[in-house]
């Protein structure tokens, strides 16, 4: 819309493109900056795990309440850089995918480790559950992040952007009353005249204009759905170099 308004008002210039690029870059940097701030605040927060009869409460986390049936494994492994410390990893079930780490915390002394193991073993003996308790003698090798995960995120949101343009355009073209209405334009008379000259120079009738934008909206929707699926697949690919630890 910004490019369209600039073209209609004859304001295309180097300053316009520089301003447009600068505003877009600032918006992108702000978005990723807020994600980084949120991530750092979450990592520095004091971690708490509370074991209840029907669920586990963990903080900080997006989903603080985890049902027992959604837990597949409690894994404890040493930290090479800090002897005596153990890291607790909580694995959750995922439909049609291997279990994944959904939360973790560092246990500061062996007493905490033994207390947690004893509590989990007691509950496992009293209530039929499917989760496993695994204590490792050596740390699990780090997993390499999935290739193209960042590219997948960009493709995914690019598909969402196409859908945000294609779907409203499709509804507008299917709405005959909206299409045939006159006098409701927000453009000035000069801008409407310029836009009208451009349209009638390339199209022979209103029906041809409607058919063009109808086709364009369908292409945007199909491309958007394709990019959403492709981006989701790239983001959720199995990480390379994943170690097969016994469960």
C-alpha positions, 0 to 999 in steps of 0.5 A, spaced: 500 500 500 505 504 501 508 503 494 501 504 491 500 510 494 507 513 493 506 511 485 499 515 485 502 521 488 508 521 484 513 521 490 517 515 488 525 517 490 531 515 493 529 518 499 522 514 499 526 507 498 531 509 503 526 510 508 522 504 506 528 500 507 530 503 514 523 502 517 522 495 515 529 494 517 528 497 524 521 493 525 525 486 523 531 488 528 525 490 534 522 483 532 528 479 533 531 483 539 524 482 543 525 475 542 532 475 544 530 479 550 525 474 552 529 468 551 535 471 556 530 473 561 527 466 561 534 463 561 536 467 567 530 466 571 530 461 577 527 455 575 522 451 580 519 444 579 513 442 583 511 435 583 503 434 584 499 428 584 495 430 577 501 434 574 508 437 574 509 445 575 515 448 572 517 455 572 519 459 567 516 455 561 510 457 556 506 451 559 507 451 566 502 445 568 504 438 565 500 432 565 503 426 567 501 422 561 504 427 557 511 426 560 516 420 557 522 421 561 526 424 566 533 424 564 539 426 569 546 427 566 552 430 569 555 437 567 563 436 565 564 443 566 561 443 573 563 437 577 557 435 582 552 439 578 547 435 574 542 437 569 535 435 569 531 434 562 524 433 562 522 429 556 515 430 553 511 426 548 509 429 541 504 426 536 508 422 530 515 424 533 520 422 538 520 425 545 523 431 546 526 436 551 521 440 554 524 443 560 531 443 564 534 445 570 540 444 574 540 441 580 546 444 585 547 438 590 547 430 590 541 431 595 537 434 591 538 429 585 537 423 590 530 426 593 528 427 586 529 420 584 526 417 590 520 422 589 519 419 582 520 412 583 515 412 589 510 415 585 512 410 579 511 404 584 504 407 587 501 410 580 501 406 574 505 411 569 509 410 563 515 415 564 522 413 565 527 415 570 534 415 566 541 417 570 547 418 565 554 417 567 556 421 562 553 427 558 549 426 552 553 429 546 550 436 544 545 435 538 547 440 532 541 444 530 537 442 524 539 445 517 535 450 514 531 451 521 532 459 520 530 459 513 524 455 514 522 460 519 523 465 514 519 461 509 513 460 514 512 467 515 513 469 508 507 464 507 503 467 512 504 474 509 502 471 502 495 468 505 494 475 509 494 478 502 491 473 498 485 471 503 482 478 503 483 479 496 479 473 494 473 475 499 473 482 496 473 479 489 467 474 491 463 480 494 459 483 488 456 488 492 463 491 494 466 490 487 461 494 484 460 499 489 462 506 487 464 513 491 467 509 497 474 510 495 479 513 499 483 516 494 483 523 492 480 525 485 487 525 482 489 519 484 483 515 482 484 518 475 491 516 475 489 509 477 483 508 472 488 510 466 493 505 468 487 499 469 484 501 463 490 501 459 491 494 461 484 491 461 478 492 457 473 491 462 471 491 469 470 483 469 477 482 466 480 486 472 476 482 477 478 475 473 485 478 474 485 479 481 481 473 483 486 469 479 492 473 483 488 471 490 488 464 488 495 464 486 497 468 493 493 463 497 496 456 494 503 459 494 502 461 501 499 454 503 505 451 500 510 456 503 507 454 510 508 447 509 515 447 506 517 452 512 514 448 517 517 441 514 524 445 515 523 447 522 521 441 524 526 436 521 530 432 525 537 435 528 543 432 525 548 428 529 542 426 534 545 421 539 541 415 540 541 414 548 538 408 551 531 409 554 
